[in-house]
């Protein structure tokens, strides 16, 4: 074997072994043998083995379809993770195929406007373009909105916050009829994992304050005031290490999974299982559960597990 080929093979084996070790510590959300009758009103849907758009289309049927959320002339906000100037294969941002499907289904259901934005970490113009999300949104009939200027944000009081008592939130989050929160599941150096609650950080203005004042508590505090009606967690490509920016495709595994729930804590708890973590070991999930924002007790929920 040539030295170059040997090195390439060794690196691939090492990455695969590391991913297996990290992701295999806890039972997957799909591993339960419990079955739920088809006429049950579900709390959470977990879909696997499909393309991002198809998994959403199939999964939302378990909640009676997108029409149960989107009504005629609704103004809808879809809030993906578009934080980084990175190509889709690095899994730093939400999958553009998933966003395109959600936008199109909202429009087809009668939404008057569907807005998509994020308070990006990298230059917003390059990030919107290179993530693939800008084109996917405009092609589907939605509108990209910037989040890079403080004037877009309005002050709010967070009555139940413990560390975060006040904040500034993007005006669209306050003015819209429906907010659909669509993060990508990935690793995060400070919070361990990016999920639905962590994704809402891109709807506020001063991220630095959160990092300086107990990040995990601030994530939970913000979730007491900012409450998306639907959370859709993209775990098609998942960055299992070196997040959140996206360093290399070698940090990404293909999970082909999707979580949908109106309970933001439950959605994150289910995503943690896919991530290979105990939900209670992700600090902001545990804090939010204790604050009764939602539940991380997956055994108490009615879950529809769908394999395509």
GUDOBA-906578 format. One record per residue (C-alpha): residue number from 1; residue in three letters; x, y negated, z negated. Coordinates in nm, 4 decimals, padded with zeros to 6 digits. Example, Ala and Ser with C-alpha at 12.3 -4.5 7.8 and 13.67 -1.06 7.14 Angstrom:
BEGIN
{1,'Ala',{01.2300,00.4500,-00.7800}}
{2,'Ser',{01.3670,00.1060,-00.7140}}
END
This chain:
BEGIN
{1,'Unk',{00.0000,00.0000,00.0000}}
{2,'Unk',{00.1305,-00.3445,00.0908}}
{3,'Unk',{00.2079,-00.5724,-00.2012}}
{4,'Unk',{-00.0492,-00.8281,-00.0796}}
{5,'Unk',{-00.3242,-00.5635,-00.0625}}
{6,'Unk',{-00.2239,-00.4230,-00.4013}}
{7,'Unk',{-00.2527,-00.7664,-00.5654}}
{8,'Unk',{-00.5887,-00.8307,-00.3981}}
{9,'Unk',{-00.7261,-00.4950,-00.5130}}
{10,'Unk',{-00.5905,-00.5402,-00.8662}}
{11,'Unk',{-00.7511,-00.8818,-00.9010}}
{12,'Unk',{-01.0867,-00.7487,-00.7754}}
{13,'Unk',{-01.0788,-00.4596,-01.0228}}
{14,'Unk',{-00.9858,-00.6940,-01.3064}}
{15,'Unk',{-01.2699,-00.9359,-01.2297}}
{16,'Unk',{-01.5225,-00.6527,-01.1979}}
{17,'Unk',{-01.4072,-00.4957,-01.5240}}
{18,'Unk',{-01.4261,-00.8304,-01.7032}}
{19,'Unk',{-01.7743,-00.8954,-01.5720}}
{20,'Unk',{-01.8900,-00.5493,-01.6729}}
{21,'Unk',{-01.7498,-00.5892,-02.0232}}
{22,'Unk',{-01.9006,-00.9342,-02.0730}}
{23,'Unk',{-02.2371,-00.8628,-01.9193}}
{24,'Unk',{-02.2922,-00.5213,-02.0712}}
{25,'Unk',{-02.3001,-00.6010,-02.4408}}
{26,'Unk',{-02.6771,-00.6309,-02.4815}}
{27,'Unk',{-02.9824,-00.4625,-02.3350}}
{28,'Unk',{-03.0987,-00.6270,-02.0164}}
{29,'Unk',{-03.4428,-00.7873,-02.0035}}
{30,'Unk',{-03.5331,-00.5268,-01.7404}}
{31,'Unk',{-03.4333,-00.2309,-01.9573}}
{32,'Unk',{-03.7534,-00.2104,-02.1638}}
{33,'Unk',{-03.9693,00.0955,-02.1039}}
{34,'Unk',{-04.2809,-00.0883,-02.2188}}
{35,'Unk',{-04.5534,-00.1235,-01.9588}}
{36,'Unk',{-04.8211,-00.3887,-01.9462}}
{37,'Unk',{-05.1562,-00.3559,-01.7722}}
{38,'Unk',{-05.1866,-00.5501,-01.4496}}
{39,'Unk',{-05.4815,-00.7558,-01.5766}}
{40,'Unk',{-05.2825,-00.8942,-01.8683}}
{41,'Unk',{-05.2148,-01.2682,-01.8969}}
{42,'Unk',{-04.8364,-01.2722,-01.8995}}
{43,'Unk',{-04.6074,-01.4888,-02.1111}}
{44,'Unk',{-04.3015,-01.4226,-01.8982}}
{45,'Unk',{-04.2125,-01.2630,-01.5669}}
{46,'Unk',{-03.8734,-01.1112,-01.4847}}
{47,'Unk',{-03.8085,-01.0282,-01.1189}}
{48,'Unk',{-03.5079,-00.8535,-00.9661}}
{49,'Unk',{-03.3659,-00.7112,-00.6441}}
{50,'Unk',{-03.4975,-00.9746,-00.4047}}
{51,'Unk',{-03.3940,-01.2957,-00.2344}}
{52,'Unk',{-03.4466,-01.6103,-00.4465}}
{53,'Unk',{-03.7450,-01.7394,-00.2495}}
{54,'Unk',{-03.9168,-01.4017,-00.2304}}
{55,'Unk',{-03.8675,-01.3363,-00.6026}}
{56,'Unk',{-04.0367,-01.6664,-00.6894}}
{57,'Unk',{-04.3210,-01.6064,-00.4481}}
{58,'Unk',{-04.3812,-01.2630,-00.5991}}
{59,'Unk',{-04.3233,-01.3673,-00.9585}}
{60,'Unk',{-04.5573,-01.6663,-00.9612}}
{61,'Unk',{-04.8415,-01.4359,-00.8549}}
{62,'Unk',{-04.8328,-01.2926,-01.2081}}
{63,'Unk',{-04.9448,-01.6346,-01.3361}}
{64,'Unk',{-05.2285,-01.6586,-01.0870}}
{65,'Unk',{-05.0228,-01.8348,-00.8220}}
{66,'Unk',{-04.8734,-02.1820,-00.7978}}
{67,'Unk',{-05.2266,-02.3219,-00.7717}}
{68,'Unk',{-05.2702,-02.2600,-01.1434}}
{69,'Unk',{-05.0072,-02.5307,-01.1987}}
{70,'Unk',{-05.0294,-02.7609,-00.8954}}
{71,'Unk',{-05.3582,-02.9379,-00.8295}}
{72,'Unk',{-05.4629,-03.1564,-00.5384}}
{73,'Unk',{-05.2739,-03.4889,-00.5223}}
{74,'Unk',{-05.0428,-03.3951,-00.8075}}
{75,'Unk',{-04.7089,-03.5711,-00.8279}}
{76,'Unk',{-04.4583,-03.2934,-00.8999}}
{77,'Unk',{-04.0978,-03.3089,-01.0192}}
{78,'Unk',{-03.8700,-03.0142,-00.9529}}
{79,'Unk',{-03.5592,-03.0425,-01.1721}}
{80,'Unk',{-03.2804,-02.8110,-01.0530}}
{81,'Unk',{-02.9193,-02.8052,-01.1658}}
{82,'Unk',{-02.7378,-03.0130,-00.9016}}
{83,'Unk',{-02.4565,-03.1307,-01.1244}}
{84,'Unk',{-02.1530,-03.0358,-00.9209}}
{85,'Unk',{-02.0036,-03.0946,-00.5783}}
{86,'Unk',{-01.9769,-02.7243,-00.5027}}
{87,'Unk',{-02.0892,-02.4874,-00.2290}}
{88,'Unk',{-02.3821,-02.2543,-00.3156}}
{89,'Unk',{-02.1642,-01.9413,-00.3329}}
{90,'Unk',{-01.9836,-02.0782,-00.6405}}
{91,'Unk',{-02.3138,-02.0697,-00.8353}}
{92,'Unk',{-02.2574,-02.4077,-00.9984}}
{93,'Unk',{-02.5953,-02.5347,-00.8776}}
{94,'Unk',{-02.9423,-02.3863,-00.8361}}
{95,'Unk',{-02.9900,-02.1776,-00.5223}}
{96,'Unk',{-03.1225,-02.4002,-00.2395}}
{97,'Unk',{-03.3449,-02.1229,-00.1014}}
{98,'Unk',{-03.5291,-02.1077,-00.4331}}
{99,'Unk',{-03.5765,-02.4850,-00.4451}}
{100,'Unk',{-03.7027,-02.4918,-00.0856}}
{101,'Unk',{-03.9648,-02.2261,-00.1646}}
{102,'Unk',{-04.0875,-02.4047,-00.4780}}
{103,'Unk',{-04.1139,-02.7391,-00.2986}}
{104,'Unk',{-04.2992,-02.5861,-00.0039}}
{105,'Unk',{-04.5417,-02.3949,-00.2237}}
{106,'Unk',{-04.6181,-02.7094,-00.4230}}
{107,'Unk',{-04.6867,-02.9019,-00.1029}}
{108,'Unk',{-04.9024,-02.6213,00.0332}}
{109,'Unk',{-05.1001,-02.6215,-00.2939}}
{110,'Unk',{-05.1923,-02.9867,-00.2415}}
{111,'Unk',{-04.9204,-03.1862,-00.4178}}
{112,'Unk',{-04.9084,-03.5420,-00.2834}}
{113,'Unk',{-04.5375,-03.5776,-00.3603}}
{114,'Unk',{-04.2652,-03.3389,-00.4728}}
{115,'Unk',{-03.9569,-03.5134,-00.6105}}
{116,'Unk',{-03.6226,-03.3470,-00.6794}}
{117,'Unk',{-03.3367,-03.5051,-00.8751}}
{118,'Unk',{-03.0515,-03.4512,-01.1183}}
{119,'Unk',{-02.8178,-03.6774,-01.3122}}
{120,'Unk',{-02.5102,-03.5355,-01.1462}}
{121,'Unk',{-02.1630,-03.5060,-01.2948}}
{122,'Unk',{-01.9883,-03.5457,-00.9570}}
{123,'Unk',{-02.0762,-03.8083,-00.6955}}
{124,'Unk',{-02.4500,-03.7675,-00.6381}}
{125,'Unk',{-02.4405,-03.8131,-00.2614}}
{126,'Unk',{-02.1784,-03.5440,-00.2078}}
{127,'Unk',{-02.3346,-03.3177,-00.4680}}
{128,'Unk',{-02.6839,-03.3370,-00.3200}}
{129,'Unk',{-02.5440,-03.2619,00.0253}}
{130,'Unk',{-02.2814,-02.9952,-00.0475}}
{131,'Unk',{-02.5039,-02.7999,-00.2859}}
{132,'Unk',{-02.7362,-02.7387,00.0097}}
{133,'Unk',{-03.0286,-02.8669,-00.1945}}
{134,'Unk',{-03.0828,-03.1982,-00.0175}}
{135,'Unk',{-03.1443,-03.0333,00.3197}}
{136,'Unk',{-03.3579,-02.7577,00.1696}}
{137,'Unk',{-03.5800,-03.0135,-00.0046}}
{138,'Unk',{-03.6276,-03.2481,00.2893}}
{139,'Unk',{-03.6922,-02.9569,00.5268}}
{140,'Unk',{-03.9637,-02.8335,00.2879}}
{141,'Unk',{-04.1330,-03.1732,00.2701}}
{142,'Unk',{-03.9955,-03.2940,-00.0627}}
{143,'Unk',{-03.8064,-03.6104,-00.1547}}
{144,'Unk',{-03.4604,-03.6337,-00.3097}}
{145,'Unk',{-03.4337,-03.9042,-00.5738}}
{146,'Unk',{-03.1070,-04.0295,-00.7292}}
{147,'Unk',{-03.0403,-04.0189,-01.1014}}
{148,'Unk',{-02.7150,-04.2131,-01.1098}}
{149,'Unk',{-02.8370,-04.5517,-01.2377}}
{150,'Unk',{-02.9501,-04.6362,-01.5905}}
{151,'Unk',{-03.2399,-04.8425,-01.4584}}
{152,'Unk',{-03.4122,-04.5153,-01.3563}}
{153,'Unk',{-03.4343,-04.4125,-01.7224}}
{154,'Unk',{-03.6849,-04.5126,-01.9891}}
{155,'Unk',{-03.6403,-04.5122,-02.3653}}
{156,'Unk',{-03.8308,-04.2524,-02.5655}}
{157,'Unk',{-03.8627,-04.1684,-02.9325}}
{158,'Unk',{-03.7952,-03.8079,-03.0304}}
{159,'Unk',{-04.0095,-03.7747,-03.3408}}
{160,'Unk',{-03.9098,-03.4187,-03.4278}}
{161,'Unk',{-03.5417,-03.4566,-03.3447}}
{162,'Unk',{-03.2843,-03.3877,-03.6134}}
{163,'Unk',{-02.9745,-03.5376,-03.4488}}
{164,'Unk',{-03.1358,-03.6916,-03.1415}}
{165,'Unk',{-03.3934,-03.9487,-03.2557}}
{166,'Unk',{-03.4058,-04.1603,-02.9392}}
{167,'Unk',{-03.2964,-04.1132,-02.5811}}
{168,'Unk',{-03.3449,-04.2332,-02.2247}}
{169,'Unk',{-03.5206,-04.0017,-01.9816}}
{170,'Unk',{-03.5615,-04.0267,-01.6052}}
{171,'Unk',{-03.8872,-04.2092,-01.5325}}
{172,'Unk',{-04.0147,-03.9370,-01.3005}}
{173,'Unk',{-04.0235,-03.6935,-01.5933}}
{174,'Unk',{-04.2731,-03.9261,-01.7613}}
{175,'Unk',{-04.4777,-04.0325,-01.4609}}
{176,'Unk',{-04.5379,-03.6973,-01.2892}}
{177,'Unk',{-04.8304,-03.4604,-01.3343}}
{178,'Unk',{-04.6130,-03.1489,-01.3365}}
{179,'Unk',{-04.2480,-03.0774,-01.4116}}
{180,'Unk',{-04.0899,-02.7546,-01.2905}}
{181,'Unk',{-03.7520,-02.6911,-01.4526}}
{182,'Unk',{-03.5252,-02.4791,-01.2295}}
{183,'Unk',{-03.1773,-02.4196,-01.3759}}
{184,'Unk',{-02.9164,-02.1741,-01.2594}}
{185,'Unk',{-02.7978,-01.9272,-01.5214}}
{186,'Unk',{-02.4235,-01.9674,-01.5805}}
{187,'Unk',{-02.1531,-01.9945,-01.8418}}
{188,'Unk',{-02.0833,-02.3189,-02.0235}}
{189,'Unk',{-01.7717,-02.3996,-02.2222}}
{190,'Unk',{-01.9474,-02.5876,-02.5028}}
{191,'Unk',{-02.2949,-02.4315,-02.5145}}
{192,'Unk',{-02.1896,-02.0787,-02.4078}}
{193,'Unk',{-02.4704,-02.0578,-02.1513}}
{194,'Unk',{-02.6641,-02.2938,-01.9283}}
{195,'Unk',{-03.0330,-02.2128,-01.9188}}
{196,'Unk',{-03.3643,-02.3973,-01.9107}}
{197,'Unk',{-03.3152,-02.6154,-02.2193}}
{198,'Unk',{-02.9574,-02.6996,-02.1275}}
{199,'Unk',{-03.0712,-02.7987,-01.7764}}
{200,'Unk',{-03.2838,-03.0790,-01.9205}}
{201,'Unk',{-02.9602,-03.2553,-02.0067}}
{202,'Unk',{-02.9628,-03.3674,-01.6437}}
{203,'Unk',{-03.2852,-03.5609,-01.7084}}
{204,'Unk',{-03.1337,-03.7874,-01.9740}}
{205,'Unk',{-02.8954,-04.0802,-01.9312}}
{206,'Unk',{-02.6271,-04.0538,-02.2008}}
{207,'Unk',{-02.4873,-03.6996,-02.1953}}
{208,'Unk',{-02.1815,-03.8136,-02.3872}}
{209,'Unk',{-02.3868,-03.8815,-02.6985}}
{210,'Unk',{-02.5061,-03.5199,-02.7009}}
{211,'Unk',{-02.1521,-03.3878,-02.6785}}
{212,'Unk',{-02.0365,-03.6111,-02.9624}}
{213,'Unk',{-02.3283,-03.5362,-03.1943}}
{214,'Unk',{-02.3840,-03.1599,-03.2156}}
{215,'Unk',{-02.4563,-03.0597,-02.8563}}
{216,'Unk',{-02.6689,-02.7552,-02.9396}}
{217,'Unk',{-02.8919,-02.9423,-03.1827}}
{218,'Unk',{-02.9371,-03.2235,-02.9300}}
{219,'Unk',{-03.0358,-02.9717,-02.6621}}
{220,'Unk',{-03.3055,-02.8366,-02.8922}}
{221,'Unk',{-03.4129,-03.1834,-03.0079}}
{222,'Unk',{-03.4636,-03.3061,-02.6509}}
{223,'Unk',{-03.6789,-03.0014,-02.5802}}
{224,'Unk',{-03.9281,-03.1175,-02.8445}}
{225,'Unk',{-04.0017,-03.4250,-02.6332}}
{226,'Unk',{-03.9320,-03.3122,-02.2775}}
{227,'Unk',{-04.1563,-03.0137,-02.2065}}
{228,'Unk',{-04.1703,-02.8793,-01.8496}}
{229,'Unk',{-04.4897,-02.6912,-01.7761}}
{230,'Unk',{-04.2969,-02.4235,-01.5885}}
{231,'Unk',{-03.9420,-02.2920,-01.6213}}
{232,'Unk',{-03.7827,-02.0901,-01.3415}}
{233,'Unk',{-03.4323,-01.9583,-01.4115}}
{234,'Unk',{-03.2236,-01.8718,-01.1079}}
{235,'Unk',{-02.9998,-01.5711,-01.1739}}
{236,'Unk',{-02.9419,-01.4612,-00.8164}}
{237,'Unk',{-02.5735,-01.5553,-00.8234}}
{238,'Unk',{-02.4492,-01.5943,-01.1798}}
{239,'Unk',{-02.1274,-01.7587,-01.2942}}
{240,'Unk',{-02.0217,-01.5428,-01.5875}}
{241,'Unk',{-01.7095,-01.7403,-01.6860}}
{242,'Unk',{-01.5274,-02.0729,-01.6330}}
{243,'Unk',{-01.8515,-02.2703,-01.6166}}
{244,'Unk',{-02.0121,-02.5031,-01.5617}}
{245,'Unk',{-01.8330,-02.6639,-01.2651}}
{246,'Unk',{-01.7627,-02.3624,-01.0475}}
{247,'Unk',{-01.3959,-02.2786,-01.0087}}
{248,'Unk',{-01.3968,-01.9679,-00.7927}}
{249,'Unk',{-01.6292,-01.7144,-00.6341}}
{250,'Unk',{-01.4358,-01.4593,-00.8410}}
{251,'Unk',{-01.6229,-01.5933,-01.1444}}
{252,'Unk',{-01.9582,-01.5078,-00.9873}}
{253,'Unk',{-02.1580,-01.1846,-00.9963}}
{254,'Unk',{-02.4662,-01.1043,-00.7909}}
{255,'Unk',{-02.7564,-01.0341,-01.0269}}
{256,'Unk',{-03.0507,-01.0931,-00.7888}}
{257,'Unk',{-03.2756,-01.1843,-01.0816}}
{258,'Unk',{-03.5303,-01.4528,-01.1697}}
{259,'Unk',{-03.7110,-01.5521,-01.4898}}
{260,'Unk',{-04.0390,-01.7469,-01.4972}}
{261,'Unk',{-04.2166,-01.8722,-01.8115}}
{262,'Unk',{-04.3949,-02.1735,-01.9545}}
{263,'Unk',{-04.2178,-02.1040,-02.2847}}
{264,'Unk',{-03.8752,-02.2627,-02.2431}}
{265,'Unk',{-03.7239,-02.0770,-02.5396}}
{266,'Unk',{-03.8529,-01.7404,-02.4210}}
{267,'Unk',{-03.7185,-01.8119,-02.0718}}
{268,'Unk',{-03.3736,-01.8814,-02.2149}}
{269,'Unk',{-03.3893,-01.5742,-02.4390}}
{270,'Unk',{-03.4668,-01.3542,-02.1380}}
{271,'Unk',{-03.1908,-01.5229,-01.9383}}
{272,'Unk',{-02.9474,-01.4567,-02.2226}}
{273,'Unk',{-03.0154,-01.0854,-02.1818}}
{274,'Unk',{-02.9226,-01.1068,-01.8144}}
{275,'Unk',{-02.6140,-01.3034,-01.9173}}
{276,'Unk',{-02.5159,-01.0187,-02.1490}}
{277,'Unk',{-02.5740,-01.2068,-02.4732}}
{278,'Unk',{-02.7923,-01.1711,-02.7767}}
{279,'Unk',{-03.0312,-01.4704,-02.7609}}
{280,'Unk',{-02.9642,-01.5446,-03.1290}}
{281,'Unk',{-02.5949,-01.5868,-03.0472}}
{282,'Unk',{-02.6665,-01.8793,-02.8135}}
{283,'Unk',{-02.6876,-02.1625,-03.0717}}
{284,'Unk',{-02.9458,-02.3846,-02.9021}}
{285,'Unk',{-03.1798,-02.0877,-02.8442}}
{286,'Unk',{-03.1633,-01.9923,-03.2106}}
{287,'Unk',{-03.2118,-02.3547,-03.3211}}
{288,'Unk',{-03.5085,-02.4075,-03.0866}}
{289,'Unk',{-03.6687,-02.0839,-03.2089}}
{290,'Unk',{-03.6300,-02.1957,-03.5710}}
{291,'Unk',{-03.7801,-02.5352,-03.4804}}
{292,'Unk',{-04.0780,-02.3479,-03.3302}}
{293,'Unk',{-04.0333,-02.5051,-02.9867}}
{294,'Unk',{-04.0921,-02.1562,-02.8473}}
{295,'Unk',{-03.9968,-01.8002,-02.9295}}
{296,'Unk',{-03.6866,-01.5930,-02.8665}}
{297,'Unk',{-03.8687,-01.2813,-02.9911}}
{298,'Unk',{-03.9101,-01.1078,-02.6568}}
{299,'Unk',{-04.0702,-00.8025,-02.8153}}
{300,'Unk',{-04.3723,-01.0131,-02.9080}}
{301,'Unk',{-04.4317,-01.1290,-02.5509}}
{302,'Unk',{-04.6346,-00.9922,-02.2631}}
{303,'Unk',{-04.3709,-00.9481,-01.9953}}
{304,'Unk',{-04.4192,-00.8406,-01.6378}}
{305,'Unk',{-04.1030,-00.6751,-01.5068}}
{306,'Unk',{-04.0965,-00.6614,-01.1286}}
{307,'Unk',{-03.8429,-00.4725,-00.9171}}
{308,'Unk',{-03.8585,-00.5507,-00.5458}}
END
